[in-house]
Each structure stands twice: as structure tokens, then as C-alpha cells.
Amino acid sequence: MVDVDTIVRSVQPAVSALGLELYDVELTGSGRARILRVLVDREGGIDLDGIAAATDAVSPLLDAPPLDVALSGPYALEVSSPGLERPLRTPAHFARAKGDTVSVKTRAGDDHPARRVRGVITEAGDAGFELTLDDGTTEHVEYGDVTQAHTVFEWGAQGKPKRTKSKPAKSKQASSPREAIRS
């Protein structure tokens, strides 16, 4: 099993040296289908040049000790931004999303079933966060109960385009075929 914390500790300095934030590292899949996702960001958003620079900085580190042993075997490297609908995995992610609408999937507990809730994060602490649900109620969610969470991108309120009745433009009637060709 690959220790993702080892990967984070190894690539963090290189990403920071570029003026970028290492948002998250995730290793999924198995065998030839393993994918190492490195999510980077910066204040104001990241562009393709930033992602390319991060890829160039991270890739050689993955082939050097101690990661060459930890990541032995095939894998695909994906370096990208966290996107508009950012995954929330750490307390820092939840704290950063304070005031944002999120979708949270929780595991079943002794006194409650697994469920998906949506709301706005109003507080985030070390053990969990406060979520104001769409119906206006507030609940506390422990990080240990979260199986999946991400921010929700909401398009601005858009009504249907207004249709206006337009009068057809008055066209000049040509008095001769030659004049019709010119108009």
C-alpha cells in the first residue's frame, strides 16, 4: 500500500517553490489502472502554464527515492486544478469552503442511515463542520462520517430569455428586377 502522506511530503516543496498550493493528492485504481492525481491551485486560479510547470516539477520526484520504491509498478500521473466542484477531504478543505454550497455523502451509523445532504458550510473545526441545509435546518457533521464531499458550483439565477415581439423590417419594394438585384 502506498502512503499518500509520503508522496505529499516529497512533492510539497517543489509545488510550493512554484508559488502553487498542493491542494490534494489521491492514488486510485490498482495494477495497470492506477492513477496518481496531484491537484494544484493558486490564489486567483491556476492556468495551463502552472499545471505544466507543476507536472515538470513533480514527475522526476516520483521516479527518485523514496517514491520510486513506494510507487513501483505502472501508474498514470494526472496533474490538474481542483476544478469548480472541488473535492473536500481534509479539515483545511472544509474550512476553506466556509460559505460555499457543498454536497456531502455520509456513511450509515448506529442511529442514522447513509445519506446525501446539500447545504452551506457555516463553521469548520478540527472534528467536523456545521452545515446549514437547503431547508434551513443546521446540523453538525463529523469528518469521520463523511464518505464523499465536494463544493457545488451554482450558475447565477437565470430566467428564460424574454421574447420580444419584433415587427418585421419594412422592405423597399423594387420597382424593377434590376433594382431588386442591387438591394
Secondary structure, 3 states (H helix, E strand, C coil): CCCHHHHHHHHHHHHHHCCCEEEEEEEECCHHHCEEEEEEECCCCCCHHHHHHHHHHHHHHHCCCCHHHHCCCCCEEEEECCCCCCECCCHHHHHHCCCCEEEEEECCCCCCCCEEEEEEEEEECCCEEEEEECCCCEEEEEHHHEEEEEECCCCCCCCCCCCCCCCCCCCCCCCCHHHHHHC
